[in-house]
Amino acid sequence: MSRSLNRRRFLQSSAVSAVAAGYYLTGDVRIASAQDRSNNPMNKLNVAMIACGGRAEGNLGGVRGENIVALCDCDDARAARSFNQFPNAPKFKDYRQMLDKQRDIEAVVVSTPDHNHAHASITAMRMGKHCYTEKPLTHDVWEARQMRETAAKHKVATQMGNQGTAADGLRQGAEVLRSGAIGSVSEIHLWTNRPIWPQNINRPTQPEAIPPTLDWDTWLGTAPERPYSAAYVPFKWRGFWDFGTGALGDMGCHTLNLAFMGLKLVPPTSIEADLATPLNPETGPMGCTITFEIPARENLAACKLYWYERRHPPAELLNLLGGQKPPGSGCIMVGTKGKMYSPDDYGARWRLLPEAAFQNYQAPAPSIPRSPGHHAEWIRACKGGPPAMSNFVDYASTLTEIILLGNVAIRSQRKISWDTARMQVTDHPAANQFIRRTYRKGWEL
C-alpha cells in the first residue's frame, strides 16, 4: 500500500472524527451534509419516534427503512408492538429526556395527541432536527404560526401527516382546478360523519386508578392537570377541548386538502358556526355547520367554504350524485362552468359534474411535481431534496390555521371576524383566548 494512500485514508478518518467531535460538542445533528445525503441515498437518516402506538404505527411503517435510533411513548402497553419491532433501540417515556440524552437523532416523527404536537415538534426543531408531525399540525392557531416560524428559522425539513397530499390523484385534481375547468369557484362544501367518539359531554368526575404502564403526567404534557380517566385514553381525547380538536382537526386537513391546493386558499375574513347541540365548555358539539368567508387571492375570486359535521350539503348539491348515497366524508366545489366532486376522505379521487358536460374532457399536462410517496417525500427532503409539499412553512401551517379557526367560531358561539396579519379576532375579544392557550407549568414553549 502506498504511503500517499495511507495518508489519504488517515486524513479521511480524521475528518470523520472531527465531524463527530463537533456534533457532541455543539449538538449539531447534521452528521452528514445535505450534499452527502443527496449524492448517497443509502446514507440512512437517524429517526426517533415521539409516540409509538395507534396512528404512530403507520408512521413508523413509513420510515422504518431508515435508522430507528430511539422510541418514545408514555404508555408501555400502547407502544408494545412498536417497541418489540426494534428491541435494540433505546426506549423513553418523556420525549424531552429522549432529545436531551439521545444525541444521534437527526429527525423526529411526532404522533402524540393534538395538544402536544407543537411542544414536541418545536422542541425538536430548535435542536436542529427535521420534523414530521401528524395532522392537525397543532392544537391552536398561535402554535401553527410558531411551527412555521421555527421551521423557517432552523432550516429543517418538515411535513404534516395529511397523506393525501402525496397522491397523484389529488395533485392532478388541483391542476384541473387551477386550469379553470369548472370556472370560478364560489362555494366549497365539505362534510364528515365525525365525530365518531363522545362529544357534548362533561368532564368525568369518578376517580380512577392510573394504569401502571402509563405515565399520566407526561401524557398530559401541555394540558391543565386533571385526574386520569379512561374517558380520555387512548382514543376519545379527540372530543375534549384541552386535548383534541374535534372533527375539524381530525378530518379537515384531509377533506379540505384538494380545495386548499387547487384553489390556493388563505385564512378566512369571517367564520360562523351553527351547532346541533348546546355548547359544552369541555367537549365539542355532536354536529355543526361552519361557514368560512375566504377572500380573493391572486386571480381567484372570493368564495364561501362550508363545513358539515354529521350533516350533509344542501339537497340540490347531493342531487348531482344521481341518487348515489354520499360517502361518510366528501367534497363538492361549485364553479361557474361545472362542479368537482370528491367522494374521498383524502381528495385523491374526483369527478367533474355534470358528467355529460365533461365527457371528452382532457386533464391538463402535469404542472405539480408528483410524489415518491408521503413519508418518502419527507425523507428525501431531510436528505437535501426538495421540500415536501405539506411542509410547515409554505403549506401545512396555513391549512391548519384555516381549520382551527372553525373551532374558534364553535367555542365563541357567534360570528367572528379574523385579522390574519394581526392574528386576532377583531369584533369579539373574548374569542382570542382560543387562539393561544396557557401551557401547564414546566411545559411552556
C-alpha positions in Angstrom: 0.0 0.0 0.0 1.5 3.4 -1.0 2.5 6.0 1.5 0.2 8.6 -0.1 -2.8 6.3 0.1 -2.2 5.7 3.8 -2.0 9.4 4.3 -5.3 10.0 2.4 -7.1 7.4 4.5 -5.7 8.9 7.7 -7.0 12.3 6.6 -10.4 10.9 5.7 -10.6 9.2 9.1 -9.5 12.4 10.9 -12.2 14.4 9.1 -14.9 11.9 10.2 -13.7 12.1 13.7 -13.7 15.9 13.6 -17.3 15.9 12.5 -18.3 13.5 15.2 -16.4 15.6 17.8 -18.1 18.7 16.6 -21.5 17.1 16.9 -21.0 16.1 20.5 -19.6 19.4 21.5 -22.1 21.6 19.7 -25.2 19.5 19.5 -25.2 19.8 15.7 -27.3 16.9 14.4 -26.3 17.2 10.7 -24.0 14.3 10.8 -24.0 14.1 7.0 -24.3 17.2 4.9 -27.3 17.6 2.6 -25.0 17.3 -0.3 -23.6 14.0 1.0 -27.2 12.7 1.6 -28.4 13.7 -1.9 -25.4 12.0 -3.5 -25.8 8.9 -1.4 -29.4 7.7 -0.9 -28.1 4.7 1.0 -27.0 7.1 3.8 -29.8 6.5 6.2 -31.5 9.0 8.4 -31.4 8.6 12.2 -35.1 8.8 13.2 -36.7 8.9 16.6 -40.4 8.3 17.2 -42.3 10.5 19.6 -45.4 8.3 20.3 -45.4 4.7 19.1 -48.9 3.3 19.4 -52.1 3.8 17.3 -51.6 6.1 14.4 -47.9 6.2 15.1 -47.6 2.6 14.0 -48.5 3.7 10.5 -45.9 6.5 10.6 -43.3 4.0 11.9 -44.0 1.8 8.9 -43.4 4.8 6.6 -39.9 5.5 8.0 -38.8 2.0 9.1 -36.3 1.8 6.1 -34.2 4.5 7.9 -32.3 4.0 11.1 -34.8 3.9 14.0 -32.5 5.1 16.8 -34.9 5.8 19.6 -38.6 5.2 20.6 -40.6 7.3 23.0 -44.1 6.6 24.4 -45.6 7.4 27.8 -47.6 4.2 27.7 -45.6 1.0 27.5 -48.6 -1.1 26.8 -49.8 1.1 23.9 -46.3 1.1 22.4 -45.5 -2.6 23.0 -45.9 -3.7 19.4 -43.6 -0.9 18.1 -41.1 -1.4 20.9 -40.9 -5.2 20.1 -40.1 -4.4 16.5 -36.9 -2.5 17.5 -35.6 -4.3 20.6 -32.2 -2.6 20.4 -33.5 1.0 20.1 -33.4 2.9 23.4 -36.9 3.4 24.9 -38.1 6.6 26.7 -41.4 7.8 28.2 -40.7 11.6 28.0 -39.5 13.0 24.7 -37.7 15.8 26.5 -35.4 13.3 28.1 -35.0 11.5 24.8 -34.0 14.6 22.9 -31.6 15.6 25.7 -29.9 12.2 26.1 -30.0 10.6 22.6 -27.5 12.7 20.7 -27.6 10.9 17.4 -31.2 11.8 16.5 -31.4 13.7 13.1 -35.2 13.6 12.6 -38.3 13.0 14.7 -41.8 11.7 13.9 -44.5 13.2 16.2 -47.7 11.3 16.6 -48.9 12.4 20.1 -52.4 13.6 20.8 -53.0 17.1 19.3 -52.3 19.1 22.5 -48.6 18.0 22.5 -47.9 18.3 18.7 -46.4 21.8 18.8 -44.4 21.4 22.0 -42.7 18.2 20.9 -42.1 19.4 17.3 -40.8 22.9 18.3 -38.6 21.4 21.0 -37.0 19.1 18.4 -36.7 21.8 15.6 -35.0 24.2 18.0 -32.3 21.5 18.3 -31.9 21.4 14.5 -33.9 18.2 14.0 -36.1 17.6 11.0 -39.7 17.0 11.9 -42.8 15.1 10.7 -45.9 15.9 12.7 -49.3 14.2 12.4 -52.4 16.2 11.4 -53.7 18.6 12.5 -50.3 20.3 12.7 -51.2 22.0 16.0 -53.9 22.4 18.7 -54.1 26.2 18.4 -53.7 28.9 15.7 -50.8 30.5 17.5 -49.0 27.2 17.6 -49.4 26.9 13.8 -47.7 30.2 13.3 -44.9 29.2 15.7 -44.3 25.9 13.8 -43.9 27.9 10.6 -41.5 30.4 12.1 -39.4 27.8 13.9 -39.1 25.6 10.8 -38.0 28.5 8.7 -35.6 29.8 11.3 -33.8 26.5 11.8 -34.0 25.4 8.1 -35.2 21.9 8.9 -37.2 19.6 6.6 -40.8 19.3 7.7 -44.1 17.6 6.8 -47.6 17.3 8.2 -49.2 13.9 8.2 -52.1 14.6 5.7 -51.2 11.7 3.5 -53.4 12.5 0.5 -51.1 15.5 -0.3 -48.8 13.0 -1.9 -51.5 11.2 -4.0 -51.2 11.7 -7.8 -55.0 11.9 -8.0 -55.1 14.9 -5.6 -52.3 16.7 -7.4 -54.0 16.2 -10.7 -57.3 17.4 -9.3 -55.5 20.5 -8.1 -54.1 21.1 -11.6 -57.7 20.7 -13.0 -59.0 23.3 -10.6 -56.1 25.7 -11.4 -56.7 25.3 -15.1 -60.2 26.7 -14.7 -62.0 23.6 -15.9 -65.0 24.3 -13.6 -64.7 28.1 -13.9 -64.5 30.5 -11.0 -65.3 28.6 -7.8 -67.8 30.4 -5.5 -68.6 27.6 -3.0 -66.7 24.7 -1.3 -68.8 22.1 0.6 -67.1 19.6 2.9 -68.7 17.0 5.1 -67.8 14.3 7.5 -69.5 11.6 9.6 -67.3 12.6 12.6 -67.3 12.8 15.5 -67.4 9.0 16.0 -66.3 9.4 19.6 -68.2 11.0 22.5 -68.7 14.8 22.4 -71.1 17.2 24.1 -70.3 15.5 27.4 -68.9 16.8 30.7 -65.6 16.1 32.4 -65.5 12.7 34.2 -65.9 13.0 38.0 -65.3 9.5 39.2 -61.7 8.8 40.4 -59.9 6.0 38.5 -56.5 4.3 39.0 -53.8 5.2 36.5 -52.7 2.1 34.6 -49.3 1.0 35.7 -47.9 1.2 32.2 -48.9 4.9 31.7 -47.0 8.0 32.7 -50.1 10.2 33.1 -48.2 13.4 33.8 -46.2 13.1 30.5 -49.4 12.2 28.6 -51.0 15.5 29.9 -48.0 17.4 28.8 -49.1 21.0 28.0 -52.7 20.4 29.1 -54.1 21.6 32.5 -53.6 19.0 35.3 -56.6 16.7 35.9 -57.2 13.2 37.2 -56.7 10.2 34.9 -59.8 8.8 33.2 -60.4 6.0 30.7 -62.7 8.6 29.0 -59.6 10.2 27.5 -57.1 7.5 26.7 -56.3 6.1 24.3 -58.7 7.4 21.6 -61.5 9.5 23.0 -59.4 12.5 23.9 -60.3 14.0 20.5 -63.6 15.4 21.7 -62.1 17.2 24.7 -61.0 20.8 24.1 -58.0 20.5 26.4 -56.6 17.7 24.3 -58.2 17.4 20.9 -59.5 19.5 18.0 -62.7 17.6 17.4 -64.0 16.5 14.0 -62.5 19.5 12.2 -59.0 18.7 13.4 -59.4 15.0 12.8 -60.7 15.3 9.2 -60.3 18.9 7.9 -56.6 18.5 6.9 -57.8 15.7 4.6 -61.1 16.8 3.2 -60.1 20.4 2.6 -56.7 19.5 1.1 -57.8 19.2 -2.6 -59.5 22.6 -2.5 -56.7 24.2 -0.5 -54.1 23.1 -3.0 -56.1 23.7 -6.1 -57.7 27.0 -5.1 -54.8 28.4 -3.2 -56.9 29.1 -0.1 -55.9 31.6 2.5 -57.3 32.2 6.0 -60.9 33.5 6.1 -62.1 37.0 7.0 -65.0 35.7 9.0 -66.3 32.4 10.4 -69.7 31.4 11.8 -70.8 28.1 13.4 -74.3 26.7 13.8 -74.3 24.0 16.4 -76.5 20.9 16.5 -76.2 20.6 20.3 -75.7 23.3 23.0 -72.1 24.5 23.6 -70.3 22.4 26.2 -67.1 24.0 27.7 -65.4 20.6 27.9 -66.1 19.0 24.6 -67.2 19.8 21.0 -70.8 19.5 19.7 -72.3 16.4 18.2 -72.7 18.1 14.9 -72.5 21.6 13.3 -72.3 23.7 10.1 -69.5 26.2 9.8 -69.3 28.9 7.2 -65.9 30.5 6.3 -65.6 33.6 4.1 -62.5 33.2 2.0 -61.2 36.4 0.5 -60.0 36.9 -3.1 -56.4 35.9 -3.7 -54.1 36.2 -6.7 -56.5 35.9 -9.7 -59.2 33.9 -7.8 -62.5 35.3 -6.6 -63.7 35.3 -3.0 -65.7 32.2 -2.1 -67.6 30.5 0.8 -66.4 27.4 2.5 -69.0 25.2 4.2 -68.1 22.5 6.7 -70.7 20.0 7.9 -70.2 17.6 10.8 -72.7 14.8 10.9 -74.6 16.7 8.4 -74.8 16.9 4.6 -74.7 19.7 2.0 -78.0 21.0 0.6 -80.2 18.6 -1.3 -79.6 20.4 -4.6 -75.9 19.5 -4.5 -76.5 15.9 -3.4 -78.9 15.5 -6.4 -75.9 15.8 -8.6 -74.8 12.4 -7.4 -77.8 10.8 -9.3 -79.3 9.2 -6.3 -76.0 7.7 -5.1 -75.7 7.8 -1.3 -73.0 10.3 -0.3 -70.0 8.8 1.5 -69.1 9.5 5.1 -66.7 12.2 4.0 -66.5 14.2 0.8 -66.2 17.5 -1.0 -68.1 19.3 -3.7 -66.7 22.5 -5.3 -69.2 24.7 -7.2 -67.8 26.7 -10.2 -69.3 28.9 -13.0 -68.7 26.1 -15.6 -69.3 23.0 -13.5 -68.5 21.2 -10.3 -65.8 18.9 -8.9 -66.9 16.1 -6.6 -64.6 14.1 -4.4 -66.1 11.0 -2.7 -62.9 10.5 -0.8 -61.6 11.3 2.7 -58.2 12.3 1.2 -59.4 14.0 -2.1 -57.4 11.5 -4.2 -60.4 10.6 -6.3 -62.7 13.1 -8.0 -65.2 13.6 -10.8 -66.3 16.6 -12.9 -70.1 17.2 -12.9 -72.4 17.1 -14.7 -70.7 14.2 -16.4 -72.4 14.9 -19.8 -70.7 18.3 -20.0 -67.3 16.8 -19.4 -67.5 13.6 -21.4 -64.5 14.4 -23.6 -62.5 16.4 -21.0 -58.8 16.0 -21.1 -56.8 16.9 -17.9 -54.0 19.5 -18.4 -50.4 18.4 -18.6 -48.9 17.9 -15.1 -47.5 21.1 -13.6 -47.3 20.0 -9.9 -44.4 17.5 -9.3 -45.5 14.0 -8.5 -44.5 12.5 -5.1 -42.4 9.4 -4.4 -44.8 8.7 -1.5 -45.8 10.6 1.5 -43.1 9.6 4.0 -40.6 9.1 1.2 -41.1 12.8 0.2 -40.2 14.0 3.7 -37.2 11.6 4.0 -35.9 12.9 0.6 -36.3 16.5 1.9 -34.3 15.6 5.1 -31.5 14.3 2.9 -31.3 17.5 0.9 -34.0 17.0 -1.7 -36.8 19.5 -2.4 -39.2 20.4 0.4 -42.2 18.1 1.0 -45.4 19.6 -0.3 -47.1 19.7 3.1 -44.1 21.4 4.8 -44.8 23.6 7.8 -43.6 26.9 6.2 -45.4 27.0 2.8 -48.4 24.7 3.3 -49.3 22.9 6.5 -49.4 25.9 8.8 -51.9 27.9 6.7 -54.1 24.8 6.1 -54.1 24.2 9.8 -54.9 27.8 10.7 -58.0 27.8 8.4 -59.3 24.6 10.0 -58.6 25.6 13.6 -60.4 28.9 13.2 -63.6 26.9 12.8 -63.1 25.6 16.3 -62.7 29.2 17.5 -66.0 30.0 16.0 -67.6 27.0 17.6 -66.4 28.0 21.0 -67.2 31.7 20.6 -70.9 31.0 19.9 -71.1 33.8 17.4 -69.9 35.0 14.0 -66.3 36.3 14.3 -64.1 38.5 12.1 -60.5 37.4 11.6 -57.5 39.7 11.0 -54.8 37.4 9.6 -52.0 39.9 9.8 -52.6 40.7 13.5 -53.7 37.1 14.3 -56.7 38.4 16.2 -60.5 38.2 16.3 -61.3 41.8 15.9 -65.0 42.0 16.9 -65.2 39.6 19.8 -62.1 40.0 22.0 -63.1 37.1 24.3 -62.6 34.7 21.3 -58.9 35.4 21.3 -58.5 33.1 24.4 -59.0 30.2 21.9 -56.2 31.4 19.6 -53.4 30.8 22.2 -53.8 28.8 25.4 -51.7 28.8 28.5 -49.4 25.8 28.9 -49.0 23.9 32.2 -46.0 24.9 34.2 -42.9 23.1 33.1 -44.3 22.6 29.6 -44.0 26.2 28.3 -42.6 26.9 24.8 
